[in-house]
Amino acid sequence: MRRFWVLRRCRILTLVHPVLFHIGNLVIPSYGAVSSLGVLLGLFLAQRTARTAGVNPAQIWNLSVIALFAALVGERVLLIALNWSDLRQHPGWVLALAMVHHPLLAGAGAVAGSGTALAYVRWQKMSLAATTDVLAAPLALGLACEQVGALLAGSGYGTETAVRWSVVYTHPLAARWSGTPLGVPLQPVQAYAAAALLTLSLLLVVFLPVRKQAGDWTGLWLLGVGITIYLTELWRDREGRGNVLHGALDVPQLLAVFFVLAGGFVLKERKMSCAVEGSAGRLQPTQSDVRRTERQSPENEAAHE
């Protein structure tokens, strides 16, 4: 009886749906559609941030497209490798691989995309710090959209709760694609993550013109994303997310700790570099010092004679 009352109280949030719409027999999943929207928004935002930071927008566009393609290929190759025995018996199942979402796949895609992006940056002799600053806000925006898609699909669902803003999944495809429990009020943790990442993206865009040096926004992005992942994991169901240190952390939280440490290291290194450059600048003579020395030289020679 209590569960029925909670479900009725939360009935507005039962509108989340893993399928956005149908075109005949073609299914358009919510996760894929919203994530694709995030990719497009991120690509266009990257053009703006590139111009703001003084980086070639064409190079940023090419880098983004190549990295995205590598990430998608990396995810699908890993998924095929893990399910090769089943796919050999049921080749038609390969069409359903696009519906599978898992943190391990996201990690594989991130590694493949990051490696490809780094290779492109080196090939084109681009500034790594400036390039990552340009991509910081678009990446945060894309991740925010991805979390909205996850909320609609039930991927990365939260823990059971009785809060008023809980979300309840009822569609069988949510359970089939993401293992989401049906008819149970859950924390809308994907919405928490999306709000935090969207805020981070807005802050990075607004304050990009006033950054002191290249690399600052990269460090802030690492800190912001790391903190977001770590805190939101506290409300996510841990099934399939791995346990570290006897269950004290899950794998995404361990990654979040690495992000925070890396962000702090980047900001510290940039601050030390700025201090060294400032000291070197103070030691170098200014134009006025040079002119003063030139005026004083003849006077000193005359006094010596």
PEZIPE-V653679 format. One record per pair of residues at least 12 apart in sequence whose ideal C-beta (glycine too) atoms are under 7 Angstrom apart, sorted by sequence separation. I is the first residue (numbers start at 1). J is the second residue. D is the distance in whole Angstrom. If there is no record, write none. Layout:
i:I j:J d:D
i:I j:J d:D
This chain:
i:18 j:30 d:6
i:170 j:182 d:6
i:238 j:250 d:5
i:17 j:30 d:6
i:20 j:33 d:5
i:47 j:60 d:7
i:169 j:182 d:6
i:170 j:183 d:6
i:204 j:217 d:6
i:46 j:60 d:5
i:47 j:61 d:7
i:154 j:169 d:5
i:168 j:183 d:7
i:168 j:184 d:7
i:204 j:220 d:7
i:168 j:185 d:5
i:204 j:221 d:7
i:233 j:250 d:6
i:43 j:61 d:7
i:46 j:64 d:6
i:79 j:97 d:5
i:166 j:185 d:4
i:167 j:186 d:5
i:233 j:252 d:5
i:154 j:174 d:4
i:166 j:186 d:6
i:233 j:253 d:5
i:43 j:64 d:6
i:76 j:97 d:6
i:79 j:100 d:6
i:153 j:174 d:7
i:157 j:178 d:7
i:166 j:187 d:7
i:167 j:188 d:4
i:166 j:188 d:7
i:155 j:178 d:4
i:157 j:180 d:5
i:162 j:185 d:6
i:165 j:188 d:6
i:229 j:252 d:5
i:230 j:253 d:5
i:153 j:177 d:7
i:154 j:178 d:5
i:160 j:184 d:6
i:161 j:185 d:6
i:200 j:224 d:4
i:229 j:253 d:7
i:153 j:178 d:6
i:160 j:185 d:7
i:161 j:186 d:6
i:79 j:105 d:6
i:154 j:180 d:3
i:160 j:186 d:6
i:161 j:187 d:5
i:229 j:255 d:7
i:230 j:256 d:4
i:78 j:105 d:6
i:159 j:186 d:7
i:229 j:256 d:4
i:230 j:257 d:7
i:158 j:186 d:5
i:159 j:187 d:5
i:39 j:68 d:6
i:157 j:186 d:5
i:158 j:187 d:3
i:75 j:105 d:5
i:78 j:108 d:4
i:158 j:188 d:6
i:226 j:256 d:4
i:158 j:189 d:4
i:197 j:228 d:6
i:196 j:228 d:4
i:75 j:108 d:6
i:226 j:259 d:3
i:227 j:260 d:6
i:74 j:108 d:5
i:75 j:109 d:4
i:156 j:190 d:6
i:225 j:259 d:6
i:226 j:260 d:4
i:74 j:109 d:5
i:193 j:228 d:6
i:72 j:109 d:7
i:74 j:111 d:7
i:151 j:188 d:6
i:222 j:259 d:5
i:223 j:260 d:6
i:226 j:263 d:6
i:71 j:109 d:4
i:74 j:112 d:3
i:71 j:110 d:7
i:73 j:112 d:7
i:151 j:190 d:4
i:193 j:232 d:4
i:150 j:190 d:4
i:151 j:191 d:6
i:192 j:232 d:5
i:222 j:262 d:5
i:223 j:263 d:4
i:71 j:112 d:5
i:222 j:263 d:3
i:223 j:264 d:7
i:70 j:112 d:5
i:71 j:113 d:3
i:70 j:113 d:5
i:147 j:190 d:5
i:189 j:232 d:5
i:192 j:235 d:7
i:220 j:263 d:7
i:219 j:263 d:5
i:222 j:266 d:6
i:68 j:113 d:7
i:67 j:113 d:4
i:70 j:116 d:4
i:147 j:193 d:4
i:148 j:194 d:5
i:189 j:235 d:4
i:147 j:194 d:4
i:189 j:236 d:5
i:219 j:266 d:4
i:187 j:235 d:4
i:218 j:266 d:6
i:219 j:267 d:4
i:67 j:116 d:5
i:66 j:116 d:6
i:67 j:117 d:4
i:144 j:194 d:5
i:147 j:197 d:7
i:215 j:266 d:6
i:216 j:267 d:7
i:219 j:270 d:7
i:144 j:197 d:4
i:63 j:117 d:6
i:66 j:120 d:6
i:101 j:155 d:4
i:143 j:197 d:5
i:144 j:198 d:4
i:216 j:270 d:6
i:215 j:270 d:5
i:63 j:120 d:5
i:140 j:197 d:5
i:141 j:198 d:7
i:144 j:201 d:6
i:213 j:270 d:6
i:63 j:121 d:7
i:140 j:200 d:5
i:141 j:201 d:4
i:179 j:239 d:7
i:140 j:201 d:4
i:213 j:274 d:6
i:212 j:274 d:7
i:137 j:201 d:5
i:140 j:204 d:7
i:59 j:124 d:6
i:32 j:98 d:7
i:59 j:126 d:6
i:137 j:204 d:4
i:136 j:204 d:5
i:137 j:205 d:5
i:29 j:99 d:6
i:31 j:101 d:6
i:137 j:208 d:7
i:60 j:134 d:6
i:55 j:130 d:5
i:55 j:131 d:6
i:159 j:235 d:6
i:53 j:130 d:6
i:100 j:177 d:7
i:101 j:178 d:6
i:158 j:235 d:5
i:159 j:236 d:7
i:99 j:177 d:5
i:133 j:211 d:7
i:158 j:236 d:6
i:159 j:237 d:5
i:55 j:134 d:5
i:158 j:237 d:6
i:53 j:133 d:6
i:156 j:236 d:6
i:157 j:237 d:6
i:53 j:134 d:5
i:133 j:214 d:6
i:136 j:217 d:5
i:140 j:221 d:7
i:133 j:215 d:7
i:136 j:218 d:6
i:139 j:221 d:7
i:50 j:134 d:5
i:130 j:214 d:4
i:133 j:217 d:4
i:49 j:134 d:5
i:129 j:214 d:4
i:133 j:218 d:6
i:136 j:221 d:4
i:140 j:225 d:7
i:129 j:215 d:4
i:132 j:218 d:4
i:127 j:214 d:6
i:46 j:134 d:6
i:49 j:137 d:6
i:46 j:135 d:6
i:49 j:138 d:7
i:129 j:218 d:6
i:45 j:137 d:6
i:46 j:138 d:4
i:45 j:138 d:4
i:42 j:138 d:4
i:45 j:141 d:6
i:42 j:139 d:7
i:42 j:141 d:5
i:41 j:141 d:6
i:42 j:142 d:4
i:38 j:141 d:7
i:39 j:142 d:6
i:38 j:142 d:4
i:41 j:145 d:7
i:38 j:144 d:7
i:38 j:145 d:3
i:37 j:145 d:6
i:38 j:146 d:6
i:35 j:145 d:6
i:34 j:145 d:6
i:35 j:146 d:5
i:34 j:148 d:5
i:35 j:149 d:5
i:34 j:149 d:3
i:31 j:149 d:4
i:34 j:152 d:7
i:30 j:149 d:6
i:31 j:150 d:6
i:31 j:152 d:7
i:30 j:152 d:4
i:31 j:153 d:4
i:30 j:153 d:5
i:29 j:153 d:6
i:31 j:155 d:6
i:18 j:152 d:7
i:16 j:151 d:6
i:17 j:152 d:6
i:18 j:153 d:4
i:16 j:152 d:5
i:18 j:154 d:6
i:102 j:240 d:7
i:103 j:241 d:6
i:103 j:251 d:7
i:103 j:252 d:6
i:16 j:167 d:6
i:13 j:166 d:7
i:16 j:169 d:7
i:18 j:171 d:6
i:13 j:167 d:4
i:14 j:168 d:5
i:17 j:171 d:6
i:19 j:173 d:6
i:9 j:164 d:7
i:13 j:168 d:6
i:18 j:173 d:5
i:53 j:208 d:7
i:6 j:162 d:6
i:10 j:166 d:5
i:14 j:170 d:6
i:18 j:174 d:5
i:49 j:205 d:7
i:52 j:208 d:5
i:52 j:209 d:6
i:10 j:168 d:5
i:18 j:177 d:6
i:49 j:208 d:6
i:7 j:168 d:6
i:10 j:185 d:6
i:7 j:183 d:7
i:7 j:185 d:7
i:6 j:185 d:5
